[in-house]
Amino acid sequence: MKKTLSIIALSVIGLGLVSCKKEENKEVQNAEVIGVDSTNAPAAPSTDSTVAPVTPAVAGAETPVKSNQPTTTIALSESNFDFGTIKKGAKVNHVYEVTNTGTNPLIISEVKPGCGCTAPEFTKDPIMPGKKGKITLSFDSTNFDGSVQKYADVFANVEKAPIKLTFNANIQP
């Protein structure tokens, strides 16, 4: 009985890993990138102190949850990065710089990658107006070949959350 359950569990996990690779590439190609000022030019300060909706971090949950934080505005150094050609199995990372261009503290509550091959790190302390923070995406290319495009959703107290960060790589043997 235990052996049967173990085999079923391993089959489900294996199927999940394979589907992650195929489905994610389709998902990223069909995803709409949310417009965010990706220049370093400061945006007009927001006087809107309403609460911004933030999507919950639970997988499959679709009900928006209200943030307790007043909204602010953000500028990204870039929203897409190209690693170019990398060797299969390489682990690479890129730092996206964020600037709080609003009047309220910027709070990044979560960075949720589209697949387990991408690991995020981000500034967890509030980013004060005019100050900068960082979001680092680390990518493990072990299970991929050829051209890939990956993403992570950034949840923060901004009007149009989540913000989508993307990167591309061409993986060669």
C-alpha positions in Angstrom: 0.0 0.0 0.0 2.8 2.5 0.9 4.7 1.6 -2.2 1.6 2.3 -4.4 1.1 5.7 -2.7 4.7 6.6 -3.2 4.6 5.7 -6.9 1.4 7.9 -7.3 3.0 10.8 -5.4 6.2 10.6 -7.5 4.1 10.5 -10.7 2.1 13.6 -9.8 5.3 15.5 -8.9 7.0 14.4 -12.1 4.0 15.4 -14.2 3.9 18.8 -12.4 7.5 19.5 -13.3 7.1 18.6 -16.9 3.9 20.7 -17.3 5.6 23.7 -15.6 8.2 23.8 -18.4 5.7 23.6 -21.3 2.8 25.6 -19.9 4.9 28.4 -18.6 6.4 29.2 -22.0 2.9 29.5 -23.5 1.7 31.5 -20.5 4.5 34.1 -20.8 4.0 34.4 -24.6 0.3 35.2 -24.0 0.7 37.4 -21.0 0.1 41.1 -21.2 2.9 43.1 -19.6 1.5 45.8 -17.3 2.6 49.3 -18.3 5.0 50.7 -15.7 7.3 53.6 -16.1 10.6 51.8 -16.7 12.7 55.0 -17.1 14.5 56.6 -14.2 12.6 59.8 -14.7 10.5 60.6 -11.6 6.8 60.3 -12.1 4.3 62.9 -10.8 3.7 62.3 -7.1 0.5 60.5 -6.3 -1.9 62.2 -4.0 -4.2 59.2 -4.1 -4.3 57.6 -0.6 -6.8 54.9 -1.5 -6.1 51.2 -0.9 -4.7 49.2 -3.8 -6.0 45.7 -4.6 -3.3 43.0 -4.2 -3.7 39.5 -5.5 -3.1 36.9 -2.8 0.0 34.7 -2.9 -1.9 31.4 -2.7 -1.6 29.4 -5.9 -4.9 29.3 -7.7 -6.5 32.0 -5.6 -8.3 34.6 -7.7 -10.0 36.7 -5.1 -8.3 40.1 -4.7 -7.3 41.2 -1.2 -7.2 44.8 -0.1 -3.8 46.1 1.0 -3.7 48.2 4.2 -1.0 50.4 2.7 -1.6 53.7 0.9 -0.6 53.5 -2.7 2.6 55.0 -4.2 4.3 55.0 -7.6 7.3 53.1 -8.9 9.9 53.4 -11.6 11.9 50.3 -12.8 15.4 50.4 -14.2 13.9 47.9 -16.7 11.1 45.4 -16.8 12.7 42.9 -19.2 16.3 41.5 -19.2 18.0 39.3 -21.8 20.7 37.0 -20.5 21.7 36.2 -24.1 23.2 32.8 -24.7 24.0 30.7 -21.6 25.2 27.2 -21.0 22.7 24.6 -20.0 22.9 24.1 -16.2 24.1 27.7 -15.6 22.6 29.5 -12.7 22.3 33.2 -13.5 20.7 36.2 -11.8 19.8 39.7 -12.6 19.0 42.7 -10.3 16.1 44.9 -11.2 16.3 48.3 -9.5 13.1 49.9 -8.3 12.7 53.6 -7.3 9.8 54.9 -5.2 8.6 57.9 -7.2 5.6 58.5 -5.0 4.9 60.2 -1.7 4.2 57.1 0.4 6.6 54.3 1.4 6.8 51.5 -1.2 6.2 48.1 0.3 7.0 45.1 -1.8 4.9 42.3 -0.2 5.8 39.5 -2.5 7.7 38.5 -5.7 6.0 35.4 -7.2 7.9 33.7 -10.0 6.0 31.8 -12.7 8.0 28.6 -12.2 10.2 26.8 -9.6 13.3 27.4 -11.8 13.3 31.1 -10.8 14.0 32.2 -7.2 13.4 35.8 -6.1 15.0 38.0 -3.5 13.8 41.6 -2.8 14.0 44.6 -0.5 11.7 43.7 2.3 12.0 47.0 4.3 9.7 49.9 3.2 11.4 51.9 0.4 11.0 55.6 1.3 10.0 58.2 -1.4 12.9 59.0 -3.7 14.9 55.9 -2.5 15.8 52.7 -4.3 15.3 49.0 -3.7 16.2 45.8 -5.5 14.5 42.7 -6.9 16.9 39.9 -7.8 15.7 37.0 -10.0 17.9 33.9 -10.0 17.3 31.4 -12.9 18.5 27.8 -13.0 18.7 26.7 -16.6 19.3 23.0 -15.9 15.9 21.7 -17.2 15.7 23.9 -20.3 17.0 24.0 -23.9 16.8 26.7 -26.6 15.0 30.0 -26.2 13.1 30.6 -22.9 11.1 33.5 -21.5 10.3 33.6 -17.8 8.6 36.0 -15.5 7.8 37.0 -11.9 4.9 39.0 -10.6 5.8 41.8 -8.1 3.1 42.6 -5.5 3.4 46.0 -4.0 1.2 49.0 -2.8 1.0 50.4 -6.3 -2.1 51.2 -8.5 -1.5 48.5 -11.1 -0.2 45.5 -9.1 1.1 43.0 -9.9 4.0 44.3 -12.0 5.4 41.7 -14.3 9.2 41.4 -14.6 10.5 39.2 -17.4 13.7 37.8 -18.7 14.9 35.8 -21.7 17.7 33.4 -22.3 19.0 31.2 -25.1 20.2 27.9 -23.5 22.8 25.9 -25.3 24.3 22.5 -24.4 
